[in-house]
């Protein structure tokens, strides 16, 4: 018989731990019980302070779990309990951030984030009570675990507290923690959240204070830190200017792609497409990635347009925004795959800063660090190349002559020496081969460069620019008229050139992004990448392709065409599925001409693919077909029925999606085409085994009726077939379907009431004598909720009024109580969608 306060006082001092846990768990209920008395509320909150000093960690953790709920209650009852939260609860939350018990600390951190998200902490309290404590917890002499956790909280708080507080209170400590030499865990936390901090503080602070730290983290000795940098690279890039992005970040990203650690390279390649998307011009504002289903990528366009506007030099450089939180499954340092695990603490990282002078840090050399084939130079070939040069001199020779490599022999030897201790790693070995080839290239004199590094056609014309530029170089050999080339790349295949060097150059050249980034992106389809980087690298390439295509623009589609075709024929169905889900967005980017030439054949191949791929095409069938010309679009009418055939007959969601798309497709075709091709599909779907498919199909049928209503002949034929197939069906589900369609036709005004009365009313009223109660129930609903709501049927001069009233009276006298109820009473619900499932059969 104790009062709420009496129970609280009795058990808060109990020696039984479970009693004190119960007190903590019931604090909110106690507050609600004494809410009307302010003094009692204050008393309860004071008892919270006693619980906060409990020696048992489970009691303190239980108390902290209740704090957000109590804070919300205090906020809602602020007049009764003024300043209760900031005085009694917030100090406990802040104190627990440094608690010795891990569970208590974790609970307090979660509670603090919830309180910030719900905006339950005053801004003044954040600045004076919370932030100073967190900064102190990250001091150099702080406990290692506490320091790491506090830094993680600071990074998560930054977007919530805004630029001012972050820049004044958090940024100096964050920059300091990025250089923490003792704790790589702290550096990893900073690296993982670097992009968020950059987004909060803005471009100026990012370029002035954060970028130097980011360069250091990208060359960290621990591969996990470098991997975290690769994962947040796109966000960091979005906070910088185009100039910094092009001159500094590009070369830095190339170093991550060439990292000795496979996991760093894997993360870098996964972020490559996103990083490229940040090079989009300012007039691309509003385009961003949005995650849907697995493998689905949207590219949202402002005003549904891809037309480029004149560039405004004063426009803020806003780039693509990406929601890539679930883009890839990250692999942490604790659990890398055992067969390929790497040391957690120290792994060598070749950093541009370590061996390259500052003035040469961002030159073109770093754009071509890819494996180059080793070859023994044949003297005869050299002489042949010289003779070709002498016989057919090129007037443009002086302009296209290869420039000398930027790095000298000594610097290349130092790079090779740093990597040789890890030569057992096949990936490191490949990089050593790259540098060895570059070292060999530095020894070539000018006539060797002319003969081998600059391909010529039969007339001696030069077709390639500086081999040490951003595109890398090609070692080319000539053999009596036929050219054989070994191009840079991991596979380094010897292949016969099927087109002229001019065409080859044109197919790869563009000036929107650094060419090295595009070359690396295009290399993601190389089979060797799957072995040395990531088995799913092709899927990541396919996922980001719309963003890359939008960044390059339709004028540079030739750079991506071959890659897209390679991905479309990939052996992995997940790769093709990813393309299928985004092909409509790519069509929007490319325009109708390129779509018809390059995307339509691939679209056709997807139509015949596995269901897992076809569903991507089907889900956006309307979006793709509406971009095609009318003549091309009509050809797909013949193929729509193929969607009814699936690999698995139980895949009912496939058929449901088809019904939804057919509703949208009605506006793209004429009434005659709809009648000829979509009518059979709609009737077939209306008899599906799954009720969800049938329900969507009823909407399809009603919309077809609306489409053909303007042509009396088509309307009469369609409704006549509808009556024969469904109203006179031997199955009760067919007769019920007819009633559903009639109700939809009335409620959505698909035809005029005169047309409805002429073709559908009489067959509908005949169902009043149907032997199945479910059919009569739905008929009663349709008459009462739809027909009798229209003044047209209530007018005494209407010839159908008497038939309606007689049918309604008969239903009111029905033996089934549900039929009698719906015929006699007007239910609160007037929409068929709310009653549909109550009268349909089971799912199967």
LOTI-453131 format. One record per residue (C-alpha): chain; x, y, z; residue number from 1. Coordinates in steps of 0.1 Angstrom, whole numbers. Example, Ala and Ser with C-alpha at 12.3 -4.5 7.8 and 13.67 -1.06 7.14 Angstrom:
LOTI-453131
  chain      X      Y      Z  resi
      A    123    -45     78     1
      A    137    -11     71     2
This chain:
LOTI-453131
  chain      X      Y      Z  resi
      A      0      0      0     1
      A     30     23     -4     2
      A     28     55    -25     3
      A     49     57    -56     4
      A     75     78    -37     5
      A     74     53     -8     6
      A     82     24    -31     7
      A    110     44    -47     8
      A    125     52    -13     9
      A    122     16     -1    10
      A    138     -1    -30    11
      A    164     25    -40    12
      A    184     16     -9    13
      A    178    -21    -11    14
      A    207    -44     -9    15
      A    192    -66    -36    16
      A    206    -56    -70    17
      A    175    -67    -88    18
      A    154    -44    -67    19
      A    176    -14    -76    20
      A    174    -25   -112    21
      A    136    -25   -110    22
      A    136     10    -95    23
      A    157     22   -124    24
      A    134      5   -149    25
      A    103     20   -133    26
      A    114     56   -129    27
      A     93     68   -159    28
      A     62     52   -145    29
      A     69     68   -111    30
      A     73    102   -127    31
      A     40     98   -146    32
      A     23     89   -113    33
      A     34    120    -95    34
      A     33    143   -125    35
      A      7    167   -111    36
      A     29    176    -81    37
      A     61    195    -91    38
      A     77    188    -57    39
      A     72    151    -61    40
      A     87    152    -96    41
      A    117    169    -82    42
      A    120    143    -55    43
      A    119    115    -80    44
      A    147    132   -101    45
      A    168    136    -69    46
      A    165     99    -63    47
      A    179     94    -98    48
      A    211    110    -85    49
      A    214     83    -58    50
      A    209     56    -84    51
      A    236     72   -105    52
      A    261     66    -77    53
      A    252     29    -75    54
      A    283      6    -73    55
      A    266    -20    -95    56
      A    273    -14   -132    57
      A    241    -32   -143    58
      A    220     -7   -123    59
      A    239     23   -138    60
      A    234      8   -173    61
      A    197      3   -167    62
      A    193     38   -154    63
      A    211     52   -185    64
      A    187     32   -208    65
      A    158     51   -192    66
      A    173     86   -195    67
      A    161     93   -230    68
      A    125     83   -221    69
      A    126    104   -190    70
      A    140    133   -210    71
      A    112    132   -234    72
      A     87    131   -206    73
      A    104    162   -190    74
      A    103    180   -223    75
      A     66    173   -227    76
      A     59    185   -192    77
      A     83    214   -191    78
      A     60    238   -173    79
      A     57    214   -144    80
      A     94    204   -143    81
      A    115    234   -155    82
      A    151    227   -163    83
      A    148    192   -149    84
      A    168    175   -176    85
      A    198    199   -177    86
      A    200    200   -139    87
      A    194    164   -129    88
      A    199    141   -159    89
      A    224    156   -184    90
      A    253    156   -158    91
      A    248    119   -152    92
      A    250    112   -190    93
      A    282    132   -193    94
      A    298    116   -163    95
      A    290     81   -175    96
      A    310     88   -207    97
      A    341     81   -187    98
      A    327     53   -165    99
      A    351     24   -159   100
      A    326     -1   -170   101
      A    324     -7   -208   102
      A    286    -14   -208   103
      A    278     18   -189   104
      A    300     39   -213   105
      A    284     23   -243   106
      A    249     30   -229   107
      A    257     66   -221   108
      A    271     72   -256   109
      A    239     58   -272   110
      A    218     79   -249   111
      A    237    110   -257   112
      A    233    105   -294   113
      A    195     99   -290   114
      A    192    130   -269   115
      A    210    150   -296   116
      A    190    136   -325   117
      A    157    144   -306   118
      A    170    179   -299   119
      A    164    175   -262   120
      A    197    192   -251   121
      A    199    230   -252   122
      A    226    244   -274   123
      A    241    262   -245   124
      A    243    229   -225   125
      A    260    212   -255   126
      A    286    239   -257   127
      A    293    242   -219   128
      A    286    208   -205   129
      A    290    181   -232   130
      A    317    193   -256   131
      A    344    202   -230   132
      A    341    168   -214   133
      A    344    150   -247   134
      A    375    171   -256   135
      A    391    163   -223   136
      A    384    126   -228   137
      A    405    127   -260   138
      A    435    142   -242   139
      A    468    124   -248   140
      A    469    111   -212   141
      A    434     97   -214   142
      A    426     60   -213   143
      A    430     44   -248   144
      A    395     29   -250   145
      A    379     61   -236   146
      A    399     82   -261   147
      A    388     61   -291   148
      A    351     61   -280   149
      A    351     98   -273   150
      A    366    106   -307   151
      A    339     85   -323   152
      A    312    104   -304   153
      A    327    137   -315   154
      A    326    126   -351   155
      A    290    115   -348   156
      A    280    147   -330   157
      A    296    171   -355   158
      A    267    170   -381   159
      A    242    175   -352   160
      A    259    205   -335   161
      A    268    223   -367   162
      A    298    241   -382   163
      A    303    268   -355   164
      A    307    244   -325   165
      A    326    218   -346   166
      A    351    243   -359   167
      A    357    261   -325   168
      A    357    231   -301   169
      A    362    199   -321   170
      A    383    206   -351   171
      A    417    213   -333   172
      A    415    181   -313   173
      A    403    162   -344   174
      A    434    173   -364   175
      A    456    164   -334   176
      A    441    129   -332   177
      A    447    123   -369   178
      A    484    124   -360   179
      A    482    102   -329   180
      A    513     81   -333   181
      A    506     57   -305   182
      A    470     47   -311   183
      A    461     35   -347   184
      A    425     29   -335   185
      A    421     66   -330   186
      A    435     74   -364   187
      A    412     48   -379   188
      A    382     65   -363   189
      A    393     98   -376   190
      A    398     84   -411   191
      A    364     67   -411   192
      A    346     99   -402   193
      A    368    123   -421   194
      A    342    130   -448   195
      A    316    139   -422   196
      A    338    164   -406   197
      A    347    179   -439   198
      A    311    182   -448   199
      A    304    201   -416   200
      A    332    226   -416   201
      A    331    234   -453   202
      A    355    239   -481   203
      A    379    265   -467   204
      A    386    247   -434   205
      A    388    214   -453   206
      A    415    226   -477   207
      A    434    246   -452   208
      A    434    224   -421   209
      A    421    189   -430   210
      A    436    180   -463   211
      A    472    178   -450   212
      A    459    154   -423   213
      A    441    134   -449   214
      A    472    130   -469   215
      A    490    117   -439   216
      A    462     92   -431   217
      A    462     80   -467   218
      A    499     71   -463   219
      A    494     56   -428   220
      A    515     25   -419   221
      A    483      6   -409   222
      A    463     -6   -439   223
      A    430     -3   -420   224
      A    435     35   -418   225
      A    442     38   -455   226
      A    412     16   -462   227
      A    390     39   -442   228
      A    403     69   -461   229
      A    394     52   -494   230
      A    359     45   -482   231
      A    352     82   -474   232
      A    371     97   -503   233
      A    340    108   -522   234
      A    327    128   -492   235
      A    360    145   -487   236
      A    362    153   -524   237
      A    327    168   -523   238
      A    340    194   -498   239
      A    368    207   -520   240
      A    371    228   -551   241
      A    375    214   -586   242
      A    411    226   -587   243
      A    420    207   -556   244
      A    400    178   -567   245
      A    419    176   -600   246
      A    454    185   -590   247
      A    457    169   -556   248
      A    430    144   -547   249
      A    433    126   -581   250
      A    469    116   -576   251
      A    462    107   -540   252
      A    434     84   -550   253
      A    456     68   -576   254
      A    481     60   -549   255
      A    453     42   -529   256
      A    443     22   -560   257
      A    479     11   -563   258
      A    483      4   -525   259
      A    502    -27   -515   260
      A    472    -39   -494   261
      A    445    -57   -513   262
      A    419    -45   -489   263
      A    428     -9   -495   264
      A    427    -14   -533   265
      A    394    -31   -529   266
      A    379     -1   -510   267
      A    395     23   -535   268
      A    380      7   -565   269
      A    346      5   -548   270
      A    348     43   -542   271
      A    362     51   -577   272
      A    329     57   -594   273
      A    317     78   -566   274
      A    349     99   -566   275
      A    346    104   -603   276
      A    310    117   -598   277
      A    323    146   -578   278
      A    339    160   -609   279
      A    304    168   -623   280
      A    300    204   -632   281
      A    279    228   -609   282
      A    250    226   -633   283
      A    245    190   -622   284
      A    233    200   -588   285
      A    204    178   -578   286
      A    218    146   -592   287
      A    226    120   -566   288
      A    227     83   -559   289
      A    198     68   -540   290
      A    198     32   -528   291
      A    168     11   -534   292
      A    168    -26   -538   293
      A    201    -45   -538   294
      A    219    -36   -570   295
      A    196     -7   -578   296
      A    209     27   -585   297
      A    189     58   -592   298
      A    201     90   -608   299
      A    177    117   -599   300
      A    175    148   -622   301
      A    161    182   -614   302
      A    131    190   -635   303
      A    136    157   -652   304
      A    161    172   -676   305
      A    197    164   -685   306
      A    202    195   -707   307
      A    234    213   -698   308
      A    231    250   -688   309
      A    258    276   -694   310
      A    285    273   -667   311
      A    284    301   -642   312
      A    319    308   -628   313
      A    304    322   -596   314
      A    283    291   -589   315
      A    292    272   -558   316
      A    309    240   -568   317
      A    283    215   -556   318
      A    289    180   -567   319
      A    271    147   -567   320
      A    258    137   -533   321
      A    258     99   -526   322
      A    240     79   -501   323
      A    264     50   -499   324
      A    260     39   -464   325
      A    251      4   -475   326
      A    269      6   -507   327
      A    295    -20   -497   328
      A    301    -44   -469   329
      A    332    -32   -452   330
      A    358    -55   -439   331
      A    375    -44   -406   332
      A    410    -51   -394   333
      A    398    -75   -368   334
      A    384   -101   -392   335
      A    399   -100   -427   336
      A    397   -133   -446   337
      A    421   -157   -431   338
      A    436   -168   -464   339
      A    447   -134   -473   340
      A    451   -117   -440   341
      A    476    -89   -436   342
      A    493    -75   -405   343
      A    472    -51   -385   344
      A    499    -28   -372   345
      A    526    -22   -397   346
      A    524    -26   -435   347
      A    545     -5   -458   348
      A    528     22   -478   349
      A    545     40   -506   350
      A    534     76   -502   351
      A    541    103   -527   352
      A    552    126   -499   353
      A    579    102   -488   354
      A    600    101   -519   355
      A    589    129   -542   356
      A    598    166   -539   357
      A    570    189   -530   358
      A    571    208   -562   359
      A    566    175   -582   360
      A    541    160   -559   361
      A    511    164   -582   362
      A    525    158   -616   363
      A    512    136   -644   364
      A    535    107   -635   365
      A    513     95   -607   366
      A    484     90   -631   367
      A    498     60   -649   368
      A    510     38   -621   369
      A    496      6   -636   370
      A    514    -26   -646   371
      A    532    -24   -679   372
      A    544    -53   -698   373
      A    581    -62   -697   374
      A    596    -67   -731   375
      A    630    -74   -745   376
      A    638    -48   -771   377
      A    645    -63   -805   378
      A    673    -44   -824   379
      A    657    -52   -858   380
      A    624    -37   -846   381
      A    643     -6   -835   382
      A    660     -3   -868   383
      A    627     -8   -886   384
      A    611     19   -865   385
      A    639     43   -873   386
      A    636     35   -910   387
      A    599     42   -909   388
      A    606     75   -893   389
      A    632     85   -920   390
      A    611     74   -949   391
      A    579     91   -938   392
      A    587    121   -917   393
      A    557    136   -899   394
      A    552    174   -899   395
      A    537    172   -864   396
      A    567    153   -850   397
      A    578    182   -829   398
      A    545    186   -813   399
      A    539    150   -803   400
      A    573    139   -793   401
      A    573    120   -760   402
      A    585    141   -731   403
      A    610    127   -706   404
      A    597    110   -675   405
      A    593    132   -644   406
      A    609    108   -619   407
      A    646    102   -623   408
      A    663     69   -620   409
      A    673     73   -584   410
      A    638     80   -572   411
      A    624     49   -591   412
      A    651     27   -575   413
      A    641     39   -541   414
      A    605     30   -547   415
      A    614     -4   -559   416
      A    637     -9   -529   417
      A    609     -1   -505   418
      A    586    -27   -520   419
      A    611    -56   -525   420
      A    608    -69   -489   421
      A    572    -78   -497   422
      A    579    -93   -531   423
      A    562   -126   -520   424
      A    529   -108   -523   425
      A    518   -113   -560   426
      A    502    -78   -559   427
      A    534    -62   -547   428
      A    553    -81   -573   429
      A    531    -67   -600   430
      A    538    -32   -587   431
      A    575    -38   -587   432
      A    572    -48   -623   433
      A    554    -15   -630   434
      A    583      4   -615   435
      A    609    -17   -632   436
      A    593    -10   -665   437
      A    593     27   -657   438
      A    629     25   -647   439
      A    638      8   -680   440
      A    619     35   -698   441
      A    641     62   -682   442
      A    671     47   -699   443
      A    657     50   -734   444
      A    672     78   -755   445
      A    652     99   -778   446
      A    653     76   -808   447
      A    641     47   -787   448
      A    612     68   -775   449
      A    604     77   -811   450
      A    604     41   -822   451
      A    586     24   -794   452
      A    566     49   -774   453
      A    549     68   -803   454
      A    529     45   -826   455
      A    527     57   -862   456
      A    505     47   -890   457
      A    519     36   -924   458
      A    526     73   -932   459
      A    546     79   -901   460
      A    520    100   -883   461
      A    520    101   -846   462
      A    488     89   -829   463
      A    496     91   -791   464
      A    506    118   -768   465
      A    532    119   -741   466
      A    536     83   -728   467
      A    543     96   -694   468
      A    511    117   -693   469
      A    479    108   -675   470
      A    470     81   -700   471
      A    501     59   -695   472
      A    522     47   -723   473
      A    519     20   -749   474
      A    548     -1   -761   475
      A    542     -6   -797   476
      A    560    -29   -822   477
      A    557    -28   -860   478
      A    559    -58   -882   479
      A    556    -51   -919   480
      A    523    -32   -920   481
      A    504    -48   -892   482
      A    506    -32   -858   483
      A    508    -52   -825   484
      A    505    -34   -793   485
      A    509    -42   -756   486
      A    488    -17   -737   487
      A    492    -10   -700   488
      A    470    -30   -677   489
      A    472    -59   -652   490
      A    465    -85   -679   491
      A    490    -70   -704   492
      A    476    -90   -733   493
      A    492    -91   -767   494
      A    464    -83   -791   495
      A    459    -73   -827   496
      A    446    -38   -830   497
      A    412    -40   -848   498
      A    410     -2   -853   499
      A    433     26   -861   500
      A    453     43   -833   501
      A    433     75   -841   502
      A    401     57   -834   503
      A    415     41   -803   504
      A    427     75   -790   505
      A    393     90   -796   506
      A    375     62   -779   507
      A    393     69   -746   508
      A    401    106   -746   509
      A    380    132   -727   510
      A    388    163   -706   511
      A    361    162   -679   512
      A    381    142   -653   513
      A    418    132   -651   514
      A    423    105   -677   515
      A    441     82   -652   516
      A    409     80   -631   517
      A    389     70   -662   518
      A    416     45   -672   519
      A    414     29   -638   520
      A    376     28   -639   521
      A    376     11   -673   522
      A    401    -15   -660   523
      A    376    -27   -635   524
      A    362    -51   -661   525
      A    396    -68   -666   526
      A    394   -104   -654   527
      A    427   -100   -636   528
      A    411    -74   -613   529
      A    387   -100   -600   530
      A    417   -121   -589   531
      A    439    -94   -575   532
      A    414    -69   -561   533
      A    378    -81   -556   534
      A    356   -109   -570   535
      A    327    -84   -572   536
      A    347    -55   -587   537
      A    326    -57   -619   538
      A    295    -52   -599   539
      A    308    -21   -583   540
      A    318     -8   -617   541
      A    282    -15   -630   542
      A    267      2   -599   543
      A    285     35   -604   544
      A    284     36   -642   545
      A    253     59   -644   546
      A    271     84   -622   547
      A    303     82   -642   548
      A    283     86   -675   549
      A    265    116   -662   550
      A    297    132   -651   551
      A    314    127   -685   552
      A    282    137   -703   553
      A    267    121   -734   554
      A    294    137   -756   555
      A    319    113   -740   556
      A    298     82   -740   557
      A    323     67   -765   558
      A    347     64   -735   559
      A    323     40   -717   560
      A    305     22   -745   561
      A    328     -8   -746   562
      A    329    -11   -708   563
      A    291    -11   -707   564
      A    289    -38   -733   565
      A    314    -59   -714   566
      A    295    -55   -682   567
      A    262    -64   -700   568
      A    277    -97   -711   569
      A    293   -105   -677   570
      A    290   -141   -665   571
      A    278   -129   -631   572
      A    241   -123   -631   573
      A    245    -98   -603   574
      A    264    -75   -626   575
      A    238    -77   -653   576
      A    211    -72   -627   577
      A    227    -40   -615   578
      A    228    -27   -651   579
      A    192    -37   -657   580
      A    180    -17   -627   581
      A    198     14   -639   582
      A    194     12   -677   583
      A    165     37   -677   584
      A    186     63   -659   585
      A    214     58   -683   586
      A    190     63   -712   587
      A    179     95   -697   588
      A    215    107   -696   589
      A    224     96   -731   590
      A    193    108   -749   591
      A    172     90   -776   592
      A    198     86   -803   593
      A    225     70   -782   594
      A    198     50   -764   595
      A    185     35   -796   596
      A    219     27   -809   597
      A    237     13   -778   598
      A    212      6   -751   599
      A    182    -10   -769   600
      A    202    -41   -779   601
      A    214    -46   -744   602
      A    178    -40   -731   603
      A    166    -67   -755   604
      A    192    -91   -741   605
      A    181    -84   -706   606
      A    145    -93   -715   607
      A    157   -128   -722   608
      A    179   -131   -692   609
      A    173   -147   -658   610
      A    144   -135   -637   611
      A    168   -119   -613   612
      A    179    -97   -642   613
      A    146    -93   -660   614
      A    130    -79   -628   615
      A    154    -49   -631   616
      A    141    -42   -666   617
      A    106    -49   -656   618
      A    106    -26   -626   619
      A    115      4   -648   620
      A     99     -8   -681   621
      A     77     23   -684   622
      A    106     47   -676   623
      A    127     32   -704   624
      A    101     27   -731   625
      A     88     63   -727   626
      A    123     75   -738   627
      A    121     56   -771   628
      A    105     67   -804   629
      A     70     55   -811   630
      A     81     31   -838   631
      A    107     15   -816   632
      A     83     14   -786   633
      A     56     -4   -805   634
      A     80    -33   -812   635
      A     79    -42   -775   636
      A     42    -48   -775   637
      A     49    -83   -790   638
      A     73    -91   -762   639
      A     52    -81   -731   640
      A     35   -115   -729   641
      A     69   -131   -724   642
      A     69   -116   -689   643
      A     42   -140   -679   644
      A     67   -168   -682   645
      A     91   -170   -652   646
      A    118   -194   -641   647
      A     98   -200   -609   648
      A     60   -201   -611   649
      A     59   -191   -574   650
      A     75   -158   -582   651
      A     42   -139   -579   652
      A     59   -106   -572   653
      A     72   -106   -608   654
      A     37   -108   -621   655
      A     25    -82   -597   656
      A     52    -58   -609   657
      A     42    -65   -645   658
      A      6    -55   -637   659
      A     18    -23   -622   660
      A     40    -15   -652   661
      A     12    -22   -676   662
      A    -10      4   -659   663
      A     17     30   -666   664
      A     23     18   -702   665
      A    -13     25   -712   666
      A     -4     62   -718   667
      A     23     53   -743   668
      A      1     34   -767   669
      A    -31     40   -787   670
      A    -64     25   -778   671
      A    -62      0   -806   672
      A    -27    -12   -794   673
      A    -40    -15   -759   674
      A    -69    -35   -770   675
      A    -49    -58   -792   676
      A    -19    -65   -769   677
      A    -26    -55   -733   678
      A    -61    -68   -731   679
      A    -51   -105   -731   680
      A    -24    -98   -706   681
      A    -48    -81   -682   682
      A    -74   -109   -684   683
      A    -47   -134   -677   684
      A    -34   -116   -647   685
      A    -69   -112   -633   686
      A    -70   -150   -629   687
      A    -37   -153   -612   688
      A    -34   -176   -582   689
      A    -22   -148   -559   690
      A    -48   -123   -547   691
      A    -22    -94   -546   692
      A    -16    -99   -584   693
      A    -53   -101   -591   694
      A    -60    -69   -571   695
      A    -34    -50   -591   696
      A    -48    -65   -623   697
      A    -84    -52   -615   698
      A    -69    -17   -615   699
      A    -53    -25   -648   700
      A    -86    -36   -664   701
      A   -104     -5   -651   702
      A    -77     17   -666   703
      A    -79     -1   -699   704
      A   -116      6   -699   705
      A   -108     43   -694   706
      A    -83     41   -723   707
      A   -107     26   -749   708
      A   -138     45   -737   709
      A   -134     71   -764   710
      A   -139     44   -791   711
      A   -174     29   -788   712
      A   -166     -2   -808   713
      A   -135    -11   -788   714
      A   -153     -3   -755   715
      A   -183    -25   -764   716
      A   -161    -54   -775   717
      A   -139    -51   -744   718
      A   -168    -50   -719   719
      A   -186    -78   -737   720
      A   -155   -100   -733   721
      A   -152    -89   -697   722
      A   -188   -100   -690   723
      A   -183   -134   -707   724
      A   -150   -142   -691   725
      A   -157   -131   -655   726
      A   -194   -123   -648   727
      A   -204   -156   -664   728
      A   -174   -175   -651   729
      A   -178   -210   -635   730
      A   -155   -199   -607   731
      A   -167   -177   -580   732
      A   -134   -158   -579   733
      A   -140   -147   -615   734
      A   -175   -134   -606   735
      A   -160   -116   -576   736
      A   -134   -101   -599   737
      A   -161    -87   -621   738
      A   -177    -70   -592   739
      A   -143    -55   -581   740
      A   -138    -41   -616   741
      A   -173    -26   -617   742
      A   -167     -9   -584   743
      A   -134      5   -595   744
      A   -149     17   -628   745
      A   -175     37   -609   746
      A   -153     51   -582   747
      A   -125     62   -606   748
      A   -150     75   -632   749
      A   -134     53   -660   750
      A   -166     56   -681   751
      A   -197     77   -681   752
      A   -226     64   -660   753
      A   -246     60   -691   754
      A   -220     37   -706   755
      A   -217     18   -674   756
      A   -255     13   -673   757
      A   -256      2   -709   758
      A   -229    -25   -707   759
      A   -222    -35   -671   760
      A   -252    -28   -648   761
      A   -275    -56   -658   762
      A   -248    -83   -655   763
      A   -237    -69   -622   764
      A   -272    -70   -607   765
      A   -276   -106   -618   766
      A   -250   -116   -592   767
      A   -275   -109   -564   768
      A   -285   -146   -568   769
      A   -250   -159   -568   770
      A   -246   -191   -547   771
      A   -214   -178   -531   772
      A   -218   -154   -502   773
      A   -185   -136   -508   774
      A   -197   -125   -542   775
      A   -230   -112   -528   776
      A   -212    -94   -500   777
      A   -191    -75   -525   778
      A   -221    -68   -547   779
      A   -239    -53   -516   780
      A   -209    -31   -509   781
      A   -207    -20   -546   782
      A   -244    -10   -547   783
      A   -244      7   -513   784
      A   -210     24   -514   785
      A   -206     32   -551   786
      A   -238     31   -571   787
      A   -262     46   -546   788
      A   -238     74   -540   789
      A   -243     87   -575   790
      A   -273    110   -580   791
      A   -277     96   -615   792
      A   -290     63   -600   793
      A   -312     79   -574   794
      A   -332    100   -599   795
      A   -368     87   -602   796
      A   -367     92   -640   797
      A   -338     68   -643   798
      A   -349     35   -658   799
      A   -323     16   -637   800
      A   -335     29   -603   801
      A   -362      3   -598   802
      A   -338    -26   -607   803
      A   -313    -12   -582   804
      A   -338     -9   -554   805
      A   -352    -44   -560   806
      A   -317    -59   -559   807
      A   -309    -40   -527   808
      A   -340    -52   -510   809
      A   -333    -88   -520   810
      A   -298    -85   -506   811
      A   -312    -70   -474   812
      A   -332   -101   -469   813
      A   -303   -124   -477   814
      A   -297   -154   -453   815
      A   -261   -144   -449   816
      A   -257   -119   -421   817
      A   -227   -102   -438   818
      A   -246    -97   -470   819
      A   -276    -84   -450   820
      A   -254    -60   -431   821
      A   -236    -44   -460   822
      A   -269    -41   -480   823
      A   -287    -24   -450   824
      A   -261     -2   -434   825
      A   -237     23   -449   826
      A   -203     14   -435   827
      A   -178     41   -425   828
      A   -154     30   -452   829
      A   -162     40   -488   830
      A   -131     28   -505   831
      A   -128     -6   -521   832
      A    -90     -9   -513   833
      A    -99    -10   -476   834
      A   -124    -38   -480   835
      A   -107    -58   -507   836
      A    -88    -82   -485   837
      A   -117    -88   -462   838
      A   -137   -105   -490   839
      A   -110   -121   -511   840
      A    -98   -156   -508   841
      A    -65   -166   -492   842
      A    -33   -157   -510   843
      A    -32   -190   -529   844
